[in-house]
Amino acid sequence: MYLDSQNKRPDKTKRFMRLLFANERRIYAYICVLVPDRVEADDLFQETLSVMWDKFDTFEEGRDFGAWGIGIAHNLIRNYRRKKARSRLSLEADIESLLEQEARQSIKSLDSRIEALRKCLAHLNPLDRKIIHLRYEEDISVQAIAEKVSSTIKVIYTKLARANDLLLRCIRRTLAEQGG
C-alpha cells in the first residue's frame, strides 16, 4: 500500500494511478468497440477517467478495477447514446445490444490473453524476460538493449525471436487448455 510520507495514510493518487495504468487499455478498448467515432470515444474515455477519480473513494479494495471502470464507461455510453438518439445516425437498440455483448466478449478475451502472457513470461529465463521488457515495455531499440546487456545486436535479435516464439506457443497452449 502506498503511504503519504507526511501523514502516513494511503496515497489516493498513487493507488488510483497504479490501478489505472494496469487497466486503462481494457477500459479504452471497451469504449472504442461501442463508440465508432474516435474523437467521441476519446472524450468518453476522458469523462470515464474523471468520474472514476471523483468516485474513487467508493471503490472497494480487492474489486476488479477494470470492471468497475467499464461499468462507469457503460453508463456514460448509455447517456451518450440517449443524447445521440435524436440524431438520424442513432443505432437501433438491438444493434447496440449486440455491440455491447461483443465489447464485453472482446474485453474478456483480451483479459485471458494478457493473463496467459503474464504466466508465460514467468517461464522465460531472466535475461530473455529482461530483453522482452526492455524492447516492448520500455520501447528501447535493439542496439541500446545490446549495449545495456553487453551483447551484440545479432544475439539480441536471435533472443527476441526465440522468446517471441516461446511466448506465442505458450500463450496458444495456455488458451487452448482454458478452452479459449
C-alpha positions, -999 to 999 in steps of 0.1 A, spaced: 0 0 0 13 35 -8 16 58 21 17 96 21 50 104 38 36 134 56 6 118 73 11 81 69 -22 74 52 -28 57 19 -19 80 -10 -51 81 -31 -34 94 -62 -7 67 -63 -32 39 -57 -55 53 -84 -27 57 -110 -13 22 -103 -47 6 -108 -55 28 -138 -22 20 -156 -29 -17 -152 -65 -13 -167 -66 17 -190 -63 -2 -222 -90 -25 -213 -114 4 -205 -104 23 -236 -109 -8 -258 -144 -13 -244 -153 23 -252 -138 21 -288 -158 -10 -296 -190 7 -287 -183 42 -300 -171 43 -336 -161 79 -337 -126 82 -324 -129 117 -311 -161 109 -292 -145 77 -279 -116 97 -266 -139 122 -250 -159 94 -233 -127 79 -221 -116 112 -205 -150 116 -189 -148 80 -176 -115 87 -160 -128 119 -144 -158 100 -130 -136 72 -118 -114 97 -100 -144 115 -84 -158 82 -72 -125 65 -63 -133 69 -26 -162 45 -32 -140 19 -49 -136 -12 -27 -100 -25 -25 -98 -60 -39 -126 -55 -65 -118 -56 -102 -108 -20 -110 -111 -26 -148 -146 -40 -144 -155 -10 -122 -142 14 -148 -160 -4 -176 -192 -2 -156 -188 36 -154 -180 38 -191 -211 17 -198 -233 42 -180 -216 72 -198 -220 55 -232 -257 49 -224 -261 86 -216 -242 95 -248 -264 73 -269 -296 88 -254 -283 122 -264 -274 109 -299 -308 91 -302 -323 123 -315 -299 123 -344 -305 104 -376 -274 84 -371 -286 66 -339 -283 29 -337 -312 6 -331 -314 -9 -296 -308 -45 -308 -276 -34 -327 -265 -16 -296 -271 -47 -275 -250 -68 -300 -222 -43 -299 -223 -43 -261 -221 -81 -260 -192 -81 -285 -174 -55 -265 -177 -75 -233 -165 -106 -251 -136 -88 -266 -125 -75 -232 -129 -109 -217 -107 -124 -244 -82 -97 -241 -80 -103 -203 -74 -140 -209 -46 -133 -233 -30 -108 -210 -31 -133 -181 -17 -160 -203 11 -137 -214 19 -129 -178 21 -166 -169 42 -174 -199 66 -145 -193 74 -161 -159 86 -192 -177 113 -173 -196 149 -172 -183 157 -139 -165 178 -125 -194 152 -132 -220 125 -117 -198 147 -86 -193 152 -82 -231 115 -86 -237 107 -60 -210 132 -35 -224 121 -40 -260 83 -40 -256 75 -23 -223 102 4 -223 104 6 -262 142 5 -262 160 -1 -295 177 -34 -301 210 -16 -304 205 1 -270 195 -33 -255 226 -49 -268 247 -22 -252 228 -24 -220 233 -62 -216 268 -63 -232 258 -83 -262 257 -80 -300 227 -68 -320 225 -102 -337 224 -121 -304 196 -97 -292 176 -103 -324 180 -141 -320 170 -140 -283 139 -118 -292 129 -142 -320 133 -172 -298 115 -156 -268 86 -144 -290 83 -179 -304 83 -195 -270 57 -169 -257 34 -174 -287 34 -212 -283 30 -209 -245 1 -185 -249 -17 -207 -275 -12 -237 -253 -25 -219 -222 -55 -205 -240 -63 -239 -255 -61 -255 -220 -86 -229 -208 -109 -235 -237 -103 -201 -252 
